[in-house]
């Protein structure tokens, strides 16, 4: 299909196979004559190069031609593959150039304004150009090293093939953009006005190969410093999945887990193709629990200590638990034109406690950060003399953290919040809202709204007069910030004086847009992860039912376990009493064996009785795979093992017997896999390997049978057995197991994650999202959006939420609102968490600080739209207070 489309290029473009036939002629330029090889002295003329190629595309095209001609004379396997890859690469360059030229003709129509160019169409042009630049660097390295003695032919073969496949997948994405253009040609809407679905889009185009985006070319579209961070995270995600899905119990030693993680990291570092397959299959098959677990690595003890070590120094950093009790706030004063006679009297608004899903009564946690100790702050006490605190700040920053609504907290965002607290010199109050899927929409918004109202009611306890309150958030936190402002408008509560939104999703539904296709190649927000986060937060019906069912099963299991424990405790008490009153043998003791000494009998009487008790025999033992059933009926930690009475309590082999059997038999059972990577690549017609029980593949070829037979003699020696033991332990430590599919119906266990085939993205859309303005602020009415305060939006040209931000900015601008839009290049979604690891991320954080400073220093244009708050205007201080003069 792609080759056919490439042939449709203008009249300057040669036939599709012109350069291919030319390279074949070069390969056959060596002719045999009388048994001698004579090199042809004449070379056919170079085929015509397409005249409409852009400069960088033309340079890469000519480089590919030259490399293809060079490796056409190399008859080795890797040489021929290099030759073929360069030929295919030329076709994709021509096709990509044609598609980019088409998109450039209309991409400017979707910009916010002339001074702020940026939308999803421009982003894919940027991605394609970055792919061409990445290919040029590969060709330059290949040209410099191909004639050297230590030329790594296999390495460069894989690099060239990866770049060719990468450009092919990008061309498929560009074809999707042309479909989106047809849908929005008459409306100019990047989101297609919501009339088309993502299923329709993916059904009209070819399947996109996502593996090429997460292998050798991972992070090609970003800057150098951030690219290293993204590759490290990609390796970490793949290796962490090995540990997360390994078949070990929770009591495994930290040394074993660390060893497994380090070994897996090295494996995915040395094998980018394996890493790509692992990441793609994780994103498509892992459940939301894995996403939460991986993202919560930022909440580890080490990461908690990191901000205080490398971050900016601040004086106040404490958690405040807000009690769940109703609040009352003065209502907003209406505009003079809309005021009535009853509006002259002060009215109050009742603020309910959060109650959705989790129920009422749970406290809301917030974190207070400040570069200075200010008067009135909670927990600061009284100071005298030179330690006297600073005066209260006139402004405060209300912050909502990101994390896809399912992970992270104010602690994981503390690193850049420290920088903001020092640079802005105002207190920051960050909310730790409840996370999905346990607390889906609207629980998080209710807690954010409650914390904001508590701030207005208790500003004096936070070291501020709250004359100006700015609400800021990134990603999911930005969505909650807009929802908070809309909630204040609806409830007639004081609206924040400014909004700062960083890479904000304004439409929580996968309506197709050009920028949202970027998640197919996003290292931090893969397509599957984003869909699961949206489903867990916005459409949690299936997840809630499963969670409720699991909770019921857990409660039932705990009740049964408690009943068994009570019965066992009563039995133990009665047996102890009988032993103290009589030295005779317990009636519960079975017949003793013939060859058993009295000494052994006395020492094992208690343990034997515990196993033969009728009460214990009637007790249902747990059937979990990792549990040791003997612990359920043993009353002493140092009780003797029971070997004389073969009572069939469980079908499992006792733990010590299992270990002994493993030591005796594994040396003969598990064999080293003798097939190398080269052999696997050469032997393409060989039948598939036979899987063993432990996940190690065993070949059925005659060559391997002979080798394995010889090894049976080798392992009889002690060094051989030790070597086999080490190899088998490594295999067991690095072996991964099942990942269950995320579909709610017909779930099946996926045993070999790395062997899965990538599915079509359209399979991820089996859920519906309510059209709620508090969930998707883009659907809010014009009346509400026109009342939003001054808004500063910062987004990224490589962010899947780029079109959301552009369309919201356009809407606010059309309604006459104050809106500022900034689009940064070369940064990924969530870059604020990498300020200490990347210079580009730190520069982006500084731009955020400038935008926040502009919002904090802006003068209030509509003083009558907000109410000044102090200690006298709080209902908690006076039930019939009046607004401050």
N, C-alpha and C positions, 0 to 999 in steps of 0.2 A: 504493500500500500504506500509506504513512504517512498520507495523507489519510483513508483508510478507517479506520485505527486511531484517528485523532483524533476521528472521529464517534462512537466508542464511549464517549466520556467521559460522565459522569453526566448526570442530567436537567437540571442547571443549565446545561449546555453548549449553545449554540445549534447550529443546523444548520451543517455545514461551510462552506456558501457564504453564510451570512447576512451576514457583514461584507463579503464580496466584492460581493453585490448592493447593499449599502448604498453602497459606494464607487462602484459604477457609476452609481447614481442621482445621487450628487454630481457625477460627471463629466458627466452629461447635464442638469445643472441649468441650463445655458445653452441657451436655446431661441431659434430664429430666428423672427422675426415681422416681415413686411414688409421683409425685407432688413436688419433691425437685430437685434443680439444683446442680449437682455434677460436679466439674471441673475435667477434665481428667488429670491424673497424667503423662501420656506419651505424648510427643510431637514428631510429625513426624520429620525425619531428614531434616536438612536444604538442599535445592536444591543446585546443583553444581553451583559455580560462574564461569562465563567465564574466562578462563585462560589468554586470550590476552588483558585484560583490563589494561590500564595505571594506575599507582598508584592512582592518584587523582580520576580517573573515578571509580576505584575499591572501594575506600573509600566511595564515594557517593552512589555507587550501594548497598553496604552492609548497609549503613545508611537507604536507602529507604526500603530495605528488613525488617530491624528491625522495622521501623515505620509502615510499612504495616501490620506486624504481631501484633503490639500493637493496632492499630486502627481497626483491624478486629474484635476485641471483643467489640468495641463501636458501638451499634446499633442505635445511633442517626443519624440524617441526615448528620450533619457535620462530624461525625466520619466516616461514610461510604464513604463520598466524599473524606476525607483525605486518607482513605484506597485505594480507586480506583485511586486517583491521584498518589500515590506512586508506585502503580503497573504499571501504564502507564509510569511513569518517568523512571522505570527500562528499559523498552523497548527502550526508546529514548536514554538512556545512552549507551546501547549496540550498537545501530545504529550509534550514533555520534562517538563512539570510532572506529568503523570499517571505517567510512568515513574519519576520521582524519588520520588514519594510511595509507590509500590509498593516500591522498593528500601529506603527508609528504614524500613519496617516490620520488616525482618529483618537489616539491615546490622550491628546491634550484636551479633548472635549470633556473629560471626566475630572479634570483638575479642580481644586478648590478655587484657585484664582491664578493669575499669570505669575505672581511672585512665589507661589507655593506649588510647584509641579509635583504631582505624586498621586498614584492610584495603582490598582492591581495590574493594569495593563503595562504601565511603565515599570513596575516591579519585575515582570517577566522579561521585559527587554533588558533590564539590568542583570537578571539571572543569566540570560543567554550570553550577554557580553562577558560576564564573569566566567562562564564556561569556556568561551573562546580564548580568553586570556589564560585560563588554567591550561588549556590545551597547548597554547604557544609555549608556556614554560616547560611542559613535558617534552615538546618537540626540540626545544633548545638544549635541554639536558641530554636528550637522545642523540642529537647531532654531535654534542661535545664528547660523548663517551662511547659511541658505537664502534669506533675503530681502535679502542684501547685494548690492552691485553686482558684486563679484568672487567670486561663489559658484561653486565648482568642482563643477559638477553631475556631470560624468563621474567625478571622483574619488570622490565620495560614493556614486554609483551602484555602483561596484565594491566599496566598503567594505561597503555594505548587502548586496549579493549574496554577498560572502564570508562575512559573519556568518550569513546565512540558511543557506548551504550548510554552514557549520561546525556549526550547531545540528542540522541534518539528519543529518550524519555521527555526531554524538554520540548522537543518538536511536537510530541503528542499533547503536552500541556498547552502549547501555543495553538494547536488546532481546537482545543476546548475553548480557548479565549475567543476564537472567531465565532463559535456557536453562541457564547454569551453576548458577543457584540450584536448578533442578529436579534437576540431577545430584547436588548435594551437600546436598539438603534433609534427608536422614536421617542424614548423617555429620557435617555441620558442618566438612568439610574444604575449605579454599580451593583445594587442588590436586586435588580430585575423587578422591582415593585412587589416582590414576593409571589409572583404568579407562577413561577417555575420551580421545580424541585430538583434536588441534587440527583435523585434517581434518574430523572429524565436526561440530565446532562451526561451522566456516565454511561447511559444506555446508547447514546448517539456517537460515542467515540471509542477509540481503542483502549485496551487495558494499559495502565501505566506501570512500568517496571520500577518499583520503589527501591529495590535492592541497590541500584547504582547510586542513590542519594546518601546511603549510609555506609558505604564501603570505603574504597580508596579515595573517593572524591568528597568525603564528608566535610561539610563546612567550606566548600570551595567559594561560596558566594559572600563570605564574610572577610573581615580584616585578619591580618596575620595573628595578632595577639588573641583575638577572640576565637580564632579557628583552633588553636591549641587547646583552649578551655573546652570547646565543644567536642573535640575528639576524645579528650580525657573523660568527659561525661558519658560519651557514647560507649567507651570501653567499660566504664564503671557500671552503666546500666546493664550491659550484656553479662558482665561477670557477677553482678549482684543477683541477676536472675538465676544464675547457677546455684548460688547459695539459697536463694529464696525458695526454689523449687527442688532442692536436693532432698532425698528421702532420708532425712535424719530427724531425730526428735529434738525438742527444744532444749534438752539438757546437754547437747553436744558442747564440747569444750570450745572456748574462744580460740584456742590455738588451732583446732581443726578447722573452724570456720575461716580464720585468717589465712591458713594455708590454702584452703580451697579457693578463696577469693583471689589471692596472689597468683596462684597457678592459672586460674581462669583469665585474669587480667593479661598475663603474658600471652596466653593463647590467642585472645582477641586482638592483642597488639600486633602479633606476628601474622595473623591471618585476617585481613580486613574483609574478605568475602564471607567468612564465617561470622564475623561481627555484624555485617549487614543483614545476613539472613536471620540472625538472632534478634536484632532490634526490630526488624519489620514484623517478624512473627510474634514477638512480644506485644507490639503495638496492636496487632490484630486479634490476639487470642488471650492476652492477660486480662484479668478482671481489674476492677477499680481498686481492689485491695492492694494489688502490686503497685499501682500508680501512687497510692497514698504511702505505702511502705517505702518506696524509693525516694519520693520527695521529702519524706519525713527524716531522711538521713541528715538533713540540715538541722534537725532538732536534737542531734546527738549531744552527748556531754561535751565532747571536744569542740563542736561547732558553737555550743553555748558560750564557751570560754573565749572563743576566737575574737569576737568583737571587742571585748575589754582589753585584749592584748594588742591588736593591730588597728583598732578603730580609733576615732577621735575621742578624746577624754571629755566626759560629761560629769556633772555633779549629781544629777538626779536620774535614777533609773529604777523604778519600782512598779510592781504589780498591784493594782487596786481591784478588789472584788466589790462590784456594785450590788447591793441587796435588791432582790426582786420585790419592789413595793411600788404602788402607783405614784405617779408624779403629776403635778399641775404646773402649767406654764401659761403666762399671759399670751393671749392671742395677738396675732399680727394686727396692727392698726390699718384699717382699710384706707384706700386712696380717697382724697377729698371728694372726688366726683361720685364715688360709690358709697359714701358714708350715709348712715341713717341716724335717727334720733337715739336709737338704743346703742349705737356704736360709740357714743361719747363716754359711756361707762366702760370701765375696764372689764374685759371678759377673760376667762381662763379656759384652757383646753386640758382635758384629762388624758394623761399618757398611760396606756395600759402596759402591764408587764408582758414580756414575750411568752407566748403560750403554744405556738404551733408545734406539732409533732412531738416535742419533748415534754410538753406540759409546762404550767407555770411554776414559779418558785425557785428556779435555778438562777444563780447569780451570773452576772456578765462580767468578764475579766477585761480590764483595760491596762495598758502600760503607759506610764507617765515618764517622759524623757525631757530633760532640760539641761542646757549647758551651764546654767546658774541656779543657785538656790534663791528662790524668790519668796517674798513674804506671803504667808498664808498657805503655803504648800502643805499637803498632808504628809505627816511623818517627819517634818523638819524641826518641829519644836520651836523653842525660843533661843535667840542668839543675842549676844551683847558685844559691844565694842567693835573691834575690827572684823568679827565674824558675822556682823549683821547682814542679813540677806538683802538681795537687790529688791527694788520696787516691783510690784506686779507688772507684767507685760500687758500692753494694750491689745495684743493679738494672740491667737492660739491656732495651732494646726491640728485639725482632726483627721486622723489617718486610718485608712482601711487597707490591710495587706492583701496581696494577691496569692495565688495558689490554686486556680481552677475551681474554687469553691469547695475543694475536697482536702486540701493539705496546707501546711505551713502555718505560721503564726507571726505575731509581732517580734518574737525573738529571732526568727530566721531572717527578718528584714531589719534587724537592729543595726547592721553594719552601715548601711547608707542613711538610716534615720539619725544616727549619731552625727554624721557629717551635716545633715540638714539642721539639726538642733544647734550646732555650733555656728553654721553660716547664717542661719535666719535669726538666731538669738531670740527665739520664742519657744514656749513649751509645746510639746507634741504629745497628743493623746492618741494612742493606737489601740484599736479594738481587736480583741481575740474572739471573734464570733464563732458560733458552732459550725461544724463542717458537715457537708454531705458525704455519703448518702444517709448517715444517721439523722442529720438535720437538714432536709432539703428546703427548697423555697416554700414559704417566705421566712423561715426561722432566722436566717442570717440577717436579712433586712430588718426584721423586728428588733433584733439585738443591737444592730447599728443605730437604728432610730432611737431606741431607748437610751443607749450610751450618749448619743448627741444631746438628747433632752436633759439627761443628767448633767452633762457639761454646762448647759445653759443655766441650770438650776444651782450649780455648785462651782461656778467659775472662780469664786474667791478662794476655794480650797486647792486650786490648780495653779496658783500664782499668776493669774491673769484677770483683767477686767472684762474680757470677751467683747471689747468694742468691735473687733473684727475677727470673725471666725472663718477660716479657709478649710475646706474639705478636700483632701487629696487621697488618691488611691492609684494602684497599678493593677492592670489586668482585671481579675475578678473584683478586687477592691475598688477599682474605678467604676465598674458597673454598679456596685453597692453605693458609691458616692452619688451617682446620678439618681439612683433609686431613692436615696435619702432626701435629696433636694425635692424630688417629686412628691415624696411622702409629706414633707413639710408644707408644700403648696396645698396638697389635698386637705391636710389636717389644720390648716391656717396657723401653723407654727412658724416662728422666725426661720427664714431660709438662710443657709450659709451665704456669706458675703462674697465667696468666690469658689470656683471648682477647678481643681487641677487633675486631669485625667491622663494617665500614661498607658499607652497601648490598650485601649478600652474596648471590650466587646459590647456593643450597643444593641445587638440583635442576637439573643440567645436562642438561635435556631439555625440549622445549617441550610440557610437559603444560599444558593450558589452565587459566588462572586469571584472575580479574578484573583483577588488577594487571598481568599480562603483556600484556593488551590495550593497556596504556598505551604500549607500544613502537610502536604504530601512529601515535602522534602525538609521540613523543619526539624532540626536535631533535638530541640527542647520541647516542642509541642507536636509530636507526631499525630497523624490523622486519627488513629484509633484512640489515643489518649484524650484528645480533645472531645471526641464524640462521647466517650464514657463519662467525662466530667460533666458535659452538658446533660447527659441522660440522668446522671446521679443527682444533679441539682434541680433540673427543671422538670423531668418526667420520671420520678422515682417510684412509680406504682409497682412495677415488678420487683425492683430491689427492696422496696418496703415490705412487700408480702414475704419475700424470701427471708429478710432480716427478722421479721416478726415470727416466722416459722422457726428459724434457728433459735431465737430467744426462748420460745416455748419449749423446744427440745432441750435447751440448756437448763432451763428451770426444772424440767421433769427429771433430767439426769442428776442435777444437784440434789433434788429431793430424794431420789432413790439412793444416791451415794450417802446422804446423811442418815437415812434409815438403816442402811447396811452398817454404817459406822456405829450407830447406837446399839445394834444387835451384837456386833463383835465386841463392843466395850462391855456389855452386860455379860457375855460369855466369858470374857477374860476375867472379869471381877469374880464370877462364880467359881472359875477354875482356880484362881489364886486362893480363894477362901477354902476350897476343898484340899488344896495342897498344904495349907497351914494347919489344918485340923487332923490330917491323917497322912501317915507315911506309906500307906498302901498304894498300889498301882491304881491310877485313875480308871474308872469304868469306861471312859471314852477311848482308852488306849487299845489299839487292836492287838491281835496275837503277834507276839514278837517272833522274829525269825530264829532258826535253830542256832546258827553261829553268830550269836551276839552276846557280848559281855555285859555284866551287870553295870559296869561303869558307863558303857555307852547308853544303856537303857535309862539310867538316871539322868543323864545329861540331855537326852532327846525326848523325854516324856512330855514336856510342855509343848514343844514344837509338834510332836506327833499328834497330840490331842487337838491342837489347833487345826490341823489339816483334816482330822477325822470327825470333827464335830458335825452333828446333823444340822445344826443351825447354819454353819458355813456352807454345807453342801447344798442347802436350799437357796443360798444367796446367788443372785445373778451376777456373774463377773463381767467386767467391762470387756468389750471386744475390740478395742482400739489396737492398731497394729504395733504401736510403739510402747505400749504399756506392758509392764511386767506383772502378770496376774498373781504371782506369789506374794507381792507386797500387799495385796488386799486382805490376806488371811494370816499374815505373819505379825505377831504382836511384839517382837523384839528385833532390833536392828542387827544383833549379833547371833540370831538363832541359827542352829546347825542346819545345813541343807539336808533335805529329806531324800535319801537314796534307797531306803529299804522298803518303802511302801509305794509301789507304782500306781498311785491314785490318778485317774484321768480327770484332772480338774480343767485343763484347757488343751486345745489341739496344738498350741504353740510348744516348741521345744524350750526348756528352761534356758535362761540367758547364758549360764556357764556351759551347758551342753552345746548350745549353738556356737559359742566361741571355740570350744574344743573341736567340734566337727569342722568348723571353718578352717582352723589351723591344719587339720589333717588332710583336707580334701582340696583346698583351693589351688594348691600348687599344680595339681594334675588337671584341674577343671578349667582354669582360666589361662589362656595362651596369649603371648604378645602378638599384636597385629603386625604382621611382617610387610604388609602392603604400604608402599610409600606413596606420596602424592603424585610423583611422576608416573609410577606404575598405574595408579588409578586413572590418570589422564590418558595414558596410552591405551589401556585396556578398556575401550569403550563398548566392546561387544560382550564383555563378560557378564554372566548372570549376576543379579543383585546378591549381596552378602546375606547370610542367614543370621538373624538377630538371636543373641543369647538372652538368658534371663536377666543378666546384670547390665544389659545395654551394650556390651562389647560385640562388635560384628566379627563373625568368623567366616572366612572365605572357604569355598568348597573346591578351589582349584587344586590340581594335582601338585603344583609347586608348593603350595602352602601345606599340603598334607605331608609331603616329604620333610619339609622343614620342621613341622610340628612333631613328627615321629622322632627325628633326631633330637629334638629338645627334650623329649621324655627321658633320654639318657643323660642329657646335660643337667637337668634339674635334680637328678639323684645326688649330685654333689652338694656340699654345704654352700659354696659360693653361688652356685646356680639357684639354689632354693632361696637364698637371701635376696638375690637380684629379682627373682620372681615375686617375692613378698613385697619388695619396695615398689615394683611396677604395679602390682595389683592394688596396693594401698593408694597410690597416686590415682589410679583409675577410679577407685571407689570414692575418693575425696573430691574428684572433679566431675563426677557423673551427675547429670541433671535428669530430672524426671518430668512428670506430667504438668501440663498447663491446661486447665479446663477452658473450653470455649466460652465466650461471654454471652452467647445466646441463651435465652431463658428457657427455650423449649428444646427438648431432645439433646441435652448436654451429653457430650462424650469426652472422655479423657484423651488428650493428645499426648502420646507417649514419646514421640521423637520430635521435639520442637524445631530442631534445625533442619528437618527434612520436609517441613510443611511448604505448601505452595501458596504464594500470596493470593489473596482473594480480591475480588473487585471491591472498591470502596463503597459501592452502592449497597452492600450488605449491612452497613452500619446504621442505616436510617430507619430501623424498625421501631420508631417511637414518635410520639407527637408532643409538641411543646405548646403550652397555652399562650395565647396572644395577650399577655399581660404587660401593661406599660411599666410596672415596677420590676418585672423580670427583663423585659426588652425595652429600654427607654426610647428606642427609635420609633416604637408604636405609640408613644404618648401623644396626646392631642396638642394641636398648635397653641391652644390656650395655656396649657401647662408649660410647654417648652418656651413660650414667650416670657414666662415669669422666672426662668432660670437666671441665676446671677452671672456675672462675668466669668467666662469659661476659657481655660487655657488647655488645649489638647496637644499632647506630645505623642507621636506615633513613629513608626519605623517603616522604611521602604520594603523590608523583608518580613513584616509582621502579618500573620493571617488576619489580624483585626484592622488592617490599614483601611480597607474600604468602609468598615463600620465607622471609623473616626472621621473619614472624609465626608461621608453622607450626613452624619450628625452635624458636622461643622457647616455644611451647606444649608441644612435645614434651619439651624439657629441663625445663620446669616440672613436667610430669606425672611425670617420672622423679626428681623431687626435687633437681634441680641448681640451682645459683645462677646465675640469668640475669636480666639487666636489659635492657629494651627501650625505646628512645627513637625517636619518629617525628617528624621535622621537616617543616614545611610550606613550600611555595614554593621548593624547591630541586631542581635536576635531578640525575640520575645523574652522578657524577664531579665534584661541586661542589668537592671539595678542590683541584682544579687551578685554580680561579678565585678563590682567596682574595684576590689583589691586584687583582681587577677588580670584585668585588661585595662590598658590605657584608654582605648576607645570607650569602654563602659564608664570609666571615671569621667571622661569628657562629657558623656551623655548625662551623668548625674549632675555635673556642674550646670548644664543647660536647664535641668529641672529646677535647680536652686534659683537660677535667674528668673524663671517663670513664676516661681512661688514668691520671690521678692517683689516682683511687679504686682502680684495680686495683694500682697500684704500692705504695700505702700499706696495702693490706689485709694483715692478719696471716695467717700460714699456720695453717690449722686442722688440716691433716693433715701434720705434719712427717715422719711415717714413710712417706709416699707418695713422697717425693723424696729424692735423695741430694745432700748438700752437696759442691760441687766446689771444689778448690783445686789448687795445683801438684802436691801429693803424690798426689792421686787420679787424675791423668792417666796412662794407660798409656804415653804417650810419654815421661814423666819416670821412671816406674818400672814395670817389667813386672809386678810383683806387689804393687801398692799396696793399701792398705786405706782404707776411707772415713774421712774426717776425723771426729774425735771430736765 
